[in-house]
Amino acid sequence: AIAGLVLVGFFALAAPNFAAPNNLLNIAKETSFLAIIAIGFTLALVTAELDLSVADVASLAAVVTGALVHTGQPVLLAIGAGLGVGLLCGLVNGIAVTRLRVPSLIATLGMAAMARGFAFMLTDGVSYVGRWPAAFTDLARGKPFGIPALVLWMLGAVLFAFFLVKWTRSGARMTATGEAGESARLAGINIRAMKSIGLALSGLCAGLAAVLLTSSLSSAAPNMAGDYFLYAIAAVLLGMTMFNPGHANIPGTLVAALILKVLGNGLVLMGAPYYVQDIVLGFIIIASVAVSSAVLKKAAFKF
């Protein structure tokens, strides 16, 4: 978190127009998509499961939403379909992991492949683009009370996830399942249900991000959320180095998502080649895991 503040200060001095209000507003908007997807990944990881399908599920949900809006179907139906696709994919992941005993790494990779295939099947590789109803585009472009709608959606998702994990019985059971699954089972917790909830919520967050992304861009493409995959993982891992080191946590994921978007924006403004972002992103992923592992090892031998 301190490094993030230093980064902001550096770019404010070195990157042209970084501190301009419009640029800072754009960073906040861009962070919203990443943060919502990463929050879903975090909720799955809280139960000790990985969801590597979030980006492709989001792309599929975006295509379904865009197709319905593009063909003149009711906006509420399109929104519900996008959210439903995300939730359904998450539930299928949960069934595969808890009932079929497929490791989440494999199950969600399979779901990612299927979602990507369905997205291209529905579109034939062509994007849906058009002048869509304001009732739909205002979901992402509106400014209720003068605040960008995307920022409000992001804060709503963060508050919901934080309240769920920290202040509800289900959240406590999800955490116990992830921290010590066998002990949780012996204590009477239905760990299958908790893991299914975590994966289902991950899919739902992917669906929400897809609806907002489609609304913001007024378009839907079969791979439109693909770039968020590694960034979502990096946000969660980087978030595990702060607030509750070594553990997936909602505040850490939010701050990490903001740091990553600040980093990308600053590098672009400084004229850095596109591949520099990939190099830095890979370094962040490796370093985050190393720091988290070091913290856990230190805690294990503290006593």
C-alpha positions as CSV (number, residue, x, y, z in Angstrom):
1,A,0.0,0.0,0.0
2,I,2.9,2.3,0.8
3,A,4.5,1.5,-2.5
4,G,1.2,2.4,-4.2
5,L,1.3,5.8,-2.7
6,V,4.9,6.3,-3.7
7,L,3.9,5.2,-7.3
8,V,1.1,7.8,-7.3
9,G,3.6,10.5,-6.2
10,F,6.1,9.5,-8.8
11,F,3.7,9.6,-11.7
12,A,2.2,12.9,-10.5
13,L,5.6,14.4,-11.0
14,A,6.9,12.4,-14.0
15,A,3.9,11.6,-16.1
16,P,2.3,14.4,-18.2
17,N,-1.3,15.1,-17.1
18,F,-1.4,12.2,-14.7
19,A,-2.8,14.3,-11.9
20,A,-5.4,16.0,-14.2
21,P,-8.9,15.4,-12.8
22,N,-10.2,13.8,-16.0
23,N,-7.3,11.3,-15.9
24,L,-7.8,10.4,-12.3
25,L,-11.5,9.9,-13.0
26,N,-10.7,7.6,-15.9
27,I,-8.4,5.6,-13.6
28,A,-11.3,5.2,-11.1
29,K,-13.6,4.0,-13.9
30,E,-11.1,1.6,-15.3
31,T,-10.5,0.2,-11.9
32,S,-14.1,-0.7,-11.4
33,F,-14.2,-3.5,-14.0
34,L,-11.0,-5.0,-12.7
35,A,-12.0,-4.6,-9.0
36,I,-15.4,-6.3,-9.5
37,I,-13.8,-9.3,-11.4
38,A,-11.0,-9.5,-8.8
39,I,-13.5,-9.4,-5.9
40,G,-15.2,-12.5,-7.3
41,F,-11.9,-14.3,-7.6
42,T,-11.2,-13.3,-4.0
43,L,-14.4,-14.8,-2.7
44,A,-13.6,-18.1,-4.4
45,L,-10.0,-18.0,-3.0
46,V,-11.4,-17.3,0.5
47,T,-12.8,-20.8,0.3
48,A,-9.4,-22.1,-1.0
49,E,-10.6,-22.5,-4.6
50,L,-9.3,-21.0,-7.8
51,D,-11.6,-19.6,-10.5
52,L,-9.5,-19.3,-13.7
53,S,-12.6,-18.9,-15.8
54,V,-13.6,-15.4,-14.6
55,A,-12.4,-13.5,-17.7
56,D,-13.9,-15.9,-20.3
57,V,-17.2,-16.2,-18.3
58,A,-17.3,-12.4,-18.3
59,S,-16.8,-12.3,-22.1
60,L,-19.6,-14.9,-22.6
61,A,-22.0,-12.9,-20.3
62,A,-21.1,-9.7,-22.2
63,V,-21.9,-11.4,-25.5
64,V,-25.3,-12.7,-24.2
65,T,-26.2,-9.2,-22.8
66,G,-25.1,-7.5,-26.0
67,A,-27.0,-9.8,-28.2
68,L,-30.2,-9.2,-26.4
69,V,-29.8,-5.4,-26.3
70,H,-28.8,-5.4,-30.0
71,T,-31.9,-7.3,-31.0
72,G,-34.2,-4.9,-29.1
73,Q,-35.1,-7.1,-26.2
74,P,-36.0,-5.5,-22.8
75,V,-33.1,-4.0,-21.0
76,L,-34.0,-5.8,-17.7
77,L,-34.0,-9.1,-19.6
78,A,-30.5,-8.4,-21.0
79,I,-29.1,-7.4,-17.6
80,G,-30.7,-10.5,-16.0
81,A,-29.4,-12.7,-18.7
82,G,-25.8,-11.4,-18.3
83,L,-25.9,-11.9,-14.5
84,G,-27.6,-15.2,-14.9
85,V,-24.9,-16.5,-17.3
86,G,-22.2,-15.6,-14.8
87,L,-24.0,-17.1,-11.9
88,L,-24.8,-20.3,-13.8
89,C,-21.2,-20.8,-14.8
90,G,-20.1,-20.3,-11.2
91,L,-22.7,-22.8,-10.0
92,V,-21.4,-25.4,-12.6
93,N,-17.9,-24.8,-11.4
94,G,-19.1,-25.4,-7.8
95,I,-20.8,-28.6,-8.8
96,A,-17.7,-29.8,-10.7
97,V,-15.4,-29.1,-7.7
98,T,-17.7,-30.3,-4.8
99,R,-19.7,-33.1,-6.4
100,L,-17.5,-34.4,-9.2
101,R,-14.3,-33.9,-7.2
102,V,-12.5,-32.1,-10.0
103,P,-9.8,-29.8,-8.7
104,S,-10.8,-26.2,-9.2
105,L,-7.7,-25.5,-11.3
106,I,-8.9,-28.1,-13.9
107,A,-12.7,-27.4,-13.6
108,T,-12.4,-23.7,-14.1
109,L,-9.9,-24.0,-16.9
110,G,-12.4,-26.3,-18.6
111,M,-15.2,-23.8,-18.0
112,A,-13.0,-21.1,-19.4
113,A,-12.6,-23.1,-22.6
114,M,-16.3,-23.8,-22.9
115,A,-17.3,-20.2,-22.2
116,R,-14.8,-18.9,-24.9
117,G,-16.2,-21.5,-27.4
118,F,-19.8,-20.5,-26.7
119,A,-19.0,-16.8,-27.0
120,F,-17.5,-17.3,-30.5
121,M,-20.3,-19.6,-31.5
122,L,-22.9,-17.0,-30.6
123,T,-21.1,-14.2,-32.5
124,D,-19.2,-16.0,-35.2
125,G,-16.4,-13.9,-34.1
126,V,-18.2,-10.6,-34.8
127,S,-18.8,-7.9,-32.2
128,Y,-22.2,-6.5,-31.4
129,V,-22.1,-2.7,-31.8
130,G,-24.8,-0.1,-32.0
131,R,-26.7,2.9,-30.6
132,W,-28.2,1.2,-27.6
133,P,-31.0,2.5,-25.3
134,A,-30.0,5.1,-22.7
135,A,-31.6,2.9,-20.0
136,F,-28.8,0.4,-20.7
137,T,-25.8,2.6,-21.3
138,D,-26.6,4.8,-18.3
139,L,-25.8,1.8,-16.1
140,A,-22.1,2.6,-16.7
141,R,-22.1,6.1,-18.1
142,G,-24.6,7.7,-15.7
143,K,-23.6,10.0,-12.8
144,P,-26.1,9.6,-9.9
145,F,-25.6,12.5,-7.4
146,G,-22.7,13.6,-9.6
147,I,-20.7,10.4,-8.9
148,P,-19.8,8.2,-11.9
149,A,-22.0,5.1,-11.9
150,L,-19.1,2.8,-12.3
151,V,-17.5,4.0,-9.1
152,L,-20.8,3.4,-7.3
153,W,-21.1,-0.1,-8.7
154,M,-17.5,-0.9,-7.6
155,L,-18.1,0.5,-4.1
156,G,-21.3,-1.5,-3.8
157,A,-19.6,-4.7,-4.8
158,V,-16.8,-4.1,-2.4
159,L,-19.1,-3.3,0.5
160,F,-21.3,-6.3,-0.1
161,A,-18.3,-8.7,-0.3
162,F,-16.6,-7.1,2.8
163,F,-19.9,-7.3,4.8
164,L,-20.4,-10.9,3.7
165,V,-16.9,-12.1,4.6
166,K,-16.5,-10.1,7.9
167,W,-19.9,-9.7,9.3
168,T,-22.1,-12.7,8.4
169,R,-22.2,-16.3,9.6
170,S,-21.8,-17.6,6.0
171,G,-18.7,-15.4,5.6
172,A,-17.2,-16.9,8.7
173,R,-17.9,-20.4,7.5
174,M,-16.4,-19.6,4.1
175,T,-13.2,-18.3,5.8
176,A,-13.0,-21.4,8.0
177,T,-13.5,-23.6,5.0
178,G,-10.6,-21.9,3.3
179,E,-8.3,-21.7,6.3
180,A,-8.8,-25.2,7.7
181,G,-11.2,-27.3,5.6
182,E,-11.0,-30.5,7.6
183,S,-11.4,-28.7,10.9
184,A,-14.4,-26.8,9.5
185,R,-16.0,-30.1,8.4
186,L,-15.5,-31.7,11.8
187,A,-17.1,-28.5,13.3
188,G,-20.3,-29.2,11.3
189,I,-19.7,-26.7,8.5
190,N,-21.0,-27.8,5.1
191,I,-17.7,-27.1,3.3
192,R,-19.2,-28.2,-0.1
193,A,-21.9,-25.5,0.2
194,M,-19.3,-22.9,1.2
195,K,-17.0,-23.7,-1.7
196,S,-20.0,-23.6,-4.1
197,I,-21.1,-20.2,-2.7
198,G,-17.6,-18.8,-3.3
199,L,-17.4,-20.1,-6.9
200,A,-21.0,-19.0,-7.6
201,L,-20.3,-15.5,-6.3
202,S,-17.2,-15.4,-8.4
203,G,-19.3,-16.1,-11.5
204,L,-21.9,-13.5,-10.5
205,C,-19.2,-10.8,-10.2
206,A,-17.9,-11.8,-13.6
207,G,-21.5,-11.4,-14.9
208,L,-21.8,-8.0,-13.3
209,A,-18.5,-6.7,-14.7
210,A,-19.6,-8.0,-18.1
211,V,-22.9,-6.1,-18.0
212,L,-21.1,-2.9,-17.0
213,L,-18.4,-3.3,-19.5
214,T,-20.9,-3.8,-22.3
215,S,-22.9,-0.8,-21.1
216,S,-19.8,1.4,-21.0
217,L,-18.5,0.5,-24.5
218,S,-21.9,0.0,-26.2
219,S,-20.4,-3.2,-27.7
220,A,-19.8,-6.8,-26.9
221,A,-17.1,-9.1,-28.3
222,P,-16.3,-12.7,-27.6
223,N,-12.9,-11.9,-26.0
224,M,-13.6,-8.5,-24.6
225,A,-12.7,-9.4,-21.0
226,G,-9.7,-11.5,-21.8
227,D,-7.2,-8.8,-20.8
228,Y,-8.6,-8.8,-17.2
229,F,-7.6,-12.4,-16.5
230,L,-3.9,-11.9,-15.4
231,Y,-4.7,-8.5,-13.9
232,A,-7.4,-10.0,-11.7
233,I,-5.1,-12.6,-10.4
234,A,-2.4,-10.0,-9.8
235,A,-4.8,-7.8,-7.9
236,V,-5.8,-10.6,-5.6
237,L,-2.2,-11.7,-5.0
238,L,-1.0,-8.2,-4.5
239,G,-3.9,-7.6,-2.1
240,M,-2.6,-10.5,0.0
241,T,0.4,-8.5,0.9
242,M,-1.6,-5.8,2.8
243,F,-4.2,-5.4,5.5
244,N,-4.3,-9.2,6.2
245,P,-0.9,-10.4,4.8
246,G,-0.9,-13.9,3.4
247,H,-4.7,-14.1,3.1
248,A,-7.1,-13.1,0.4
249,N,-9.0,-10.0,1.6
250,I,-11.4,-7.6,0.0
251,P,-9.8,-4.2,1.0
252,G,-6.4,-5.5,-0.2
253,T,-7.9,-6.6,-3.6
254,L,-9.5,-3.1,-4.1
255,V,-6.3,-1.2,-3.3
256,A,-4.3,-3.6,-5.5
257,A,-6.6,-3.1,-8.4
258,L,-6.3,0.6,-8.1
259,I,-2.5,0.3,-7.9
260,L,-2.4,-1.8,-11.1
261,K,-4.5,0.7,-13.0
262,V,-2.4,3.6,-11.7
263,L,0.7,1.7,-12.9
264,G,-0.7,1.0,-16.3
265,N,-2.0,4.5,-16.8
266,G,1.3,6.1,-15.7
267,L,3.4,4.0,-18.0
268,V,1.2,4.8,-20.9
269,L,1.4,8.6,-20.2
270,M,5.2,8.3,-19.9
271,G,5.3,6.6,-23.4
272,A,6.6,3.2,-22.2
273,P,6.3,0.4,-24.7
274,Y,3.2,-1.8,-24.4
275,Y,5.3,-4.9,-23.4
276,V,6.6,-3.1,-20.3
277,Q,3.2,-3.5,-18.6
278,D,3.4,-7.3,-19.1
279,I,6.9,-7.5,-17.7
280,V,5.9,-5.4,-14.6
281,L,2.7,-7.5,-14.2
282,G,4.7,-10.7,-14.2
283,F,7.1,-9.3,-11.6
284,I,4.2,-8.2,-9.4
285,I,2.6,-11.7,-9.5
286,I,5.8,-13.4,-8.5
287,A,6.8,-10.8,-5.9
288,S,3.4,-10.8,-4.3
289,V,3.4,-14.6,-3.8
290,A,6.9,-14.4,-2.4
291,V,6.0,-11.7,0.1
292,S,2.8,-13.5,1.2
293,S,4.7,-16.8,1.6
294,A,7.4,-15.1,3.6
295,V,4.8,-13.5,5.9
296,L,3.0,-16.9,6.5
297,K,6.3,-18.7,7.1
298,K,7.3,-16.0,9.7
299,A,4.0,-16.3,11.4
300,A,4.2,-20.1,11.5
301,F,7.6,-20.0,13.4
302,K,6.7,-17.0,15.5
303,F,5.8,-19.1,18.5
